[in-house]
Amino acid sequence: MDAVISFFRNKWTKLAFSVLSLGYGAFVVWMAWLLLSFYLVPTNAVSLFSLYLLINVMFGVIMVYTRKQIITQIVACFLHPCILLMLVFAFGNWFLLIPPFAVATVVFFAAGSPESLKTVLGTIYLILFFLTTLGYLTLQRFSINLFPVDMALRCPREDYLYSTGETYRLVTYIDRESKEDRNIRYYVELAGDDLSLPFLECEMYINGKHILTQRLANRTQVEWLTDSKLLIDGKVKDVSVDAAETDSPEEDDFSGETAIFTLPPEMTTAATSPPEVSAVNE
């Protein structure tokens, strides 16, 4: 037992463990990137949160243990800006934000950094968090979205329409019922950029290509002709990566008229009208 205690009290052991604190900094940055670029769909919410909590607690214990090491002190000073990014990308998803925020705060005050540095950085971070929260709530009050799409308006996974080779998927975003003139927006996403993690499916949406915006009352016919050719609103669109750079964007259709056309005999309509769905949030 004395040998174990002596091992963990050794300064070289603490220095070696302090290197792992860099891994926690990378983990927080990686989480911010996931929240920015992907639509997150838990496959087992309880197991996912348990694993996420375990990772945060494990790194928290390591960083408190190595709080006097210079590497841990440096990481502790820069964790809050990374969590601030997570706050912007996942505001309201507190089960994602609270564990890393708690770890970062405990380690920040426990680290052996100079008290004057803690006071200055702590004041700056407090002001930044307050201004960020206030700014976000203000934008929400005026229905201003910081991102290309509002993930709360995304259709359920069962309503995705995949191409014949499942390379692309067609996703819709429908305005809330409180809006007087509701629109439906069609986006094509590259399914090959998705990530599959333990208890979590990550669907890349940041690369989505806007195809069409219409009044929700319109009946829009949709059909994948090939793996990259989409028949939508009576027009054939090439949604391949190369075509995205050359095709001129179509103007949004707000005429309110139903799109009518005749499909070839061997084709069937995959979707005729957008369903009334509730908002989905990550």
Summary of the structure (lengths in Angstrom):
residues: 282
radius of gyration: 24.3
end to end distance: 46.9
largest distance: 83.0
contacts: 783
relative contact order: 0.12
helix: 46%
strand: 19%
